[in-house]
Amino acid sequence: MERPPSRILSWLPAVARRTLPTTPFNWCRLSALPIWLSPKTAAPATFTAGQKGVVYTVTAANVGSTPSSGVFTVTDTLDPNLAYVSGTGSGWTCSATGQVVTCNTSAVIGAEATAPPITITVNVTTTAPATVTNKISIAGGGDVNSSNNSFQLVSNVVAPDLTVSKILNSGAFTRG
């Protein structure tokens, strides 16, 4: 996981560069005219088994030289150990079927501009393993190269590690 190369950051408008997270996250470059970047972050970065209200934030940015056109769709496939709670974003229509969250917008995203972020809230199951994988993709909006329109974010999950012991309080057993 790394920040995008400086040549990509330089294409983003100043306001978008100021709002980028300072912690590492995955980037997905969605190339074509327009070109898209879609960072995804999770708060907190490490989850606890059984945790409620984990928030994923997804942002699509048009770093191309032309505005987007038509409808574009962000599809977020949740790990089986994550339960969907809600999906919202200004100008976005979000819904979920099982583990698949779909958010659509027909808003025009200008050249070198970002779409309003999407916030996806989930609960972590009590039986979640040590990591959960969340996959995301974007399509439409005038993008013609779908070969690089997805990535995944792997988050660590911590859980209680219980042990038990038993000791004999007296030194001898009595038969009978």
Secondary structure, 3 states (H helix, E strand, C coil): CCCCCHHHHCCCCHHHHHCCCCCCCECCEECCCCCEECCEEEECCEEECCCCCEEEEECCEECCCCCCCCCEEEEEECCCCEEEEEEECCCCEEEEECCEEEEEECCCCCCCEECCCEEEEEEECCCCCCEEEEEEEEEECCCCCHHHCEEEEEEEEECCCCCCCCCCCCCCCCCC
